[in-house]
Amino acid sequence: MQPGTAAPVIDSAGVEGKIAGIAAIRVHDPVFSEEVFLAQVERIFFAVLEAWTALKPGLSQGVMAPVIWEEQRSQIQSYRAGGRRNPLDGLSLTSANVAGASSDGKVDTLTVRINAASSDYDVDSAGQVVRGSRTVADWTEDWIFQRPATLTTAPVGTIVSQECPSCGARVTVDITTICPFCGAAVISGRFGWLLARIDRVL
């Protein structure tokens, strides 16, 4: 599981604060859609956690800010060096809702309250449980996304075909994917928002 601190009160500005934040974003991005954004967040959620469970940090590089991605990559390298994995059996996304929004004219910020469920245990190279429990349990996190306020929402339908930067094969890519031919990460660059922080809600 991604480490995080206890989440702050993200709705301290109330519903009106969130609505005002969305309105501020729409001033420079009039086609911004909360529903479209959350659909993309759902794909990012599974891409980030697949990168974690499969020990493939490249899969999440294109959707995470450099600092948090380097943290994940370091943790994955530590797991790989120790011959361990964190499978997250039964992973499911129960809900994802925009709980906070703001724009200061330079940076747009959206906080998404993630409600999910999974097991949380580590296995060694022999498949033996060395930490945690196989029991599936609910958990909640706040995923904070940011982008420069100069960016706007890409047109609906971001699935494109492009060349793998490693082997040159044509790959169909939504936001991020792994090339089926060589295993390299292929990133579309069409989303714009980057995952900047994850806070565990206690």
C-alpha positions, 0 to 999 in steps of 0.5 A, spaced: 500 500 500 502 507 498 504 510 505 501 516 507 499 521 512 493 522 516 489 526 511 487 533 513 480 535 513 479 536 505 472 539 505 474 545 510 471 549 505 465 545 505 461 544 498 461 551 496 468 551 497 469 545 492 463 548 487 467 555 487 474 551 486 471 547 480 468 554 477 475 557 478 478 551 473 472 552 468 474 559 467 480 557 463 478 550 462 470 551 460 470 544 458 472 541 464 468 535 466 468 532 473 465 526 470 470 525 465 476 527 470 473 521 475 473 516 469 480 517 468 482 517 475 479 510 475 484 508 470 489 511 474 488 508 480 488 501 477 495 503 473 498 505 479 496 499 483 498 495 478 505 498 478 505 497 485 503 489 485 507 487 479 513 491 481 513 495 474 514 502 476 514 504 469 507 503 468 505 509 473 511 514 471 506 518 466 501 519 471 505 521 478 509 527 480 516 526 480 517 526 487 511 521 489 513 516 483 520 516 485 518 514 492 514 508 489 520 506 485 524 506 491 519 502 495 518 497 489 526 496 488 526 495 495 521 489 495 524 486 489 531 486 492 527 483 498 524 478 493 517 480 496 510 482 493 504 486 496 499 482 491 492 486 494 488 481 492 480 482 491 482 490 489 476 494 488 474 501 487 468 502 491 467 510 489 471 516 487 469 523 488 471 530 488 472 532 495 476 539 494 478 543 488 482 550 487 485 554 482 490 559 484 491 561 477 498 558 476 496 551 479 489 547 479 488 542 484 483 536 485 482 532 491 479 525 490 476 521 496 478 514 494 474 508 497 476 501 496 477 494 498 483 489 498 487 485 502 494 487 505 499 482 505 506 481 503 509 474 500 516 472 499 519 469 493 516 462 495 509 465 496 509 465 503 505 470 507 511 474 511 506 480 513 499 482 513 493 478 512 489 475 506 483 478 509 479 483 504 478 490 508 475 497 506 480 503 506 480 510 504 485 515 501 485 522 498 489 522 492 491 529 490 492 531 483 495 537 480 496 540 473 499 547 471 493 552 470 495 553 463 493 546 461 486 544 458 482 538 458 483 533 452 478 531 448 473 526 450 476 519 447 484 519 449 485 512 446 490 513 441 495 508 437 502 510 438 509 507 437 513 504 443 519 508 445 523 502 446 521 497 441 517 501 436 511 497 436 504 500 435 501 500 441 494 502 443 494 506 449 489 510 454 493 514 459 499 509 460 500 502 458 505 496 458 508 494 451 505 487 450 512 486 446 517 488 450 514 490 457 516 498 456 512 503 459 508 507 454 505 513 456 500 518 452 501 524 455 494 526 454 491 526 461 495 533 464 493 532 471 499 528 475 498 525 482 501 529 487 500 526 494 496 520 497 493 521 504 491 515 508 484 517 511 484 514 518 
